[in-house]
């Protein structure tokens, strides 16, 4: 078992496996600033990598309590950084007022607080990563039904985070990961989509970037 299949919002272990087999080597240090149920730690260790996991609400003893915007790590120590952040406020991860999952990407501030927080997280990912190594974000757009608003409120989280990622990292790939969520096949979901005039979301983005600070500094 890698992570906890019953943990709400758990990252599919095969997504992390794909990343680590492609972009890391044995004994590399893998860091997950929003570790959740610990899937990243388990996959990394099974592949012979070292791992450090952080979370505001640690779910087990080998996950350290820390805010992803202020990691207790030195600069340039990680060989790979992976994060699966909250997709706005759909899941209540913690009662901690500092939890980014309490920030609404479609709120009255047009999501400014959420996206500012995520920009700080991406900044920390870049800071702790070694030069010429890779980082990845697994994320989904979000949608909320609203009365009197055909189509509801769409929050293009994936596009916004990719724009932030590429200000610090060289874009490597954008992958569409089919979720195969059985809930989407339920009649009530399809009926609600038809009546509310919105699309069912069956994919996540996997955004991959490479840190190339030294090359940029020489240009």
C-alpha angles and dihedrals in degrees: 000000000000111000119331120302090202093056108110109245095011114171114244105253093221090063091058091042090056092051097046095046090051103039108026140057135212113296093014115144113246118195127196113186093189100038101168109176093358101257093142092053093050096047092046093051092046088055094049096257127131115242141198121189128190133185139160088233107033112207096198140017098263092059113085123219111246142130111253088225091061111033118186092232135111121246118278101006102121125083094198134010124199128182133180101188131191113280093223117289104326094111125043102221099167145355089228107121088220092061111122088211088072091062116094116227088198099040132128089278090058088249095299095140092048095047093043088053092049091048088057090050091052088048090056091047088056094045097053095041122095117242116271092019130115141253132188138197122201109200146145136213116247137223135192128191114234129189114245093013113099109221092014124231117327119200113195094204095156094055093045093051092046089054089052093045094054093053087069106019136049106248110246104171146338112211129190108220114199109222098201088208109183090207089071090064093058115110095230092057092051092045091051090050092052094046094043094042096234135125124248110244112227103163145061130209120242105200117193127190138173125220111231104165096142093052091048092049091054094050 
